[in-house]
Amino acid sequence: MKKLLIISTILMLTAVSSAAAVSPREPPVPWLSYNYGVWNTSIPAEPAYESEAVVTGNDLGVGPLSLPTDLCTDEAGNIYILDSGNKRIVVMDSGMRFIREIRMTGAPSALVEPHGICLDGKGLLYIADRGAKQVFVCDNNGAFLHSIVKPVTDLIDEKTDFLPDKVLVDRLGVVYVLSFGSYAGAYTFDGNGDFLGFYGSNRVNVTAQLKSDQFWRRLATKKQRERMYRYVPVEYVNFDMDRDGFIYTVSNYGDNEQRGQVRKLNPLSQNILFAGQKPNLMFFGDWETTYTDKVEKSSLVAVNIDGDDFISVLDVNRGRVFQYDQQCDLVTIFGGPGEQTGTFRNAVDLVSSHGNIYVLDNVKGTVTQFKPTGFGTAMRKAVTLYEDGYYEQALEPWFEALKIDRTNQLVLRGIGRAYERMKQY
């Protein structure tokens, strides 16, 4: 009876969450802290992250960063900043203290327009250079080893440019390269730079307009067909790899579509994110559209999977980070546009290290460190315990989070699901 009363209380809180107040105290962050309620409308929410510090190139003692484009981490949690405009890599630890600067040496050609960087398990550096049309492979001190160039194969048209934008390396040494403008998926290469094929191409979304065009294409002449709109898959703009070797991709579908922008690909290139449901219908970013001088929807440009398998995606239009669990439940939203600490002018990438999240702004030339608040720590602990099958143990952090934010939908659902799993109805 006692458990039934608790569940009834949770259901009542869920029903009125859109109208309920969250907390009487002033928000401790410089951005609007919100989440989405039961009707998918935004409501005030307790912040799960707060901005801990922000660092510039001058703070690190290396001079201003010039159009930095990418971040990555090594096994120790150190953060590598690809300072594209200065053709260098700046390394700092997770406390944002300077370690060293790396410049490529011994290469037959210089860096031109580097856009992506990663490290493999041996500490080798991979630099995707869109301007040089190759991926440079260097040792951890920047000494050039070899490069990966456009493969010669019947799978690629001679007129197709190879413009490496982002790069990843898995535990087997397979190199994945996203080429700017390519809708065929990621190029894959072995450790010697030999082409293996394409991986994980997006599919064309079937719409009423597409069906109509297919019908009229059958009736059109050859010249008319040449002038008709071509439907091709949307390209990936960024990707990341989790601790188990699964690749998560993010696409930018533009103003018309936000569902299925984030995918988790298995070795067969199948999207297995939120398996058992309809992954292509999963929604990421803001539900609500901003109407200013233009219609502005979320535009996702980066994805990060941390050590606890939380999925964080970066919205360049809103300057916000949206974090989800493995069930694609929205955990929190933080950040925003602006000049204050914790806000951005043009956020382009993010990584996680030692429980914190670091966001790169290439206009400000800064890296901002976010750490979990007490509420965020309780939320993450509860989600992790629940997803690992420790339902009873998850109740304590769930109720701890409920004391702080009694309208949070994930907290309310988490408590209900935990009791359901424990068969305490």
Secondary structure, DSSP 8 states (H G I E B T S, - for coil): -HHHHHHHHHHHHHHTTTTS---SS--SSSS--EEE-TTS-EEE---SEEEEEEEEHHHHTS----S--EEEE-TT--EEEEEGGGTEEEEE-TT--EEEEE--BS-SS--SSEEEEEE-TT--EEEEETTTTEEEEE-TT-BEEEEE-----TTS-TT----EEEEEE-TT--EEEEETT--S-EEEE-TT--EEEEE--------HHHHHHHHHHHHS-HHHHHHS-------EEEEEE-TTS-EEEEE--TTS--BT-EEEE-TTS-B-TTTTS-GGG-B-S-SS-EESSSEE---EEEEEE-TT--EEEEETTTTEEEEE-TT--EEEEEE-BSSSTT-BSSEEEEEEETTEEEEEETTTTEEEEEEE-HHHHHHHHHHHHHHTT-HHHHHHHHHHHHHH-TT-HHHHHHHHHHHHHTT--
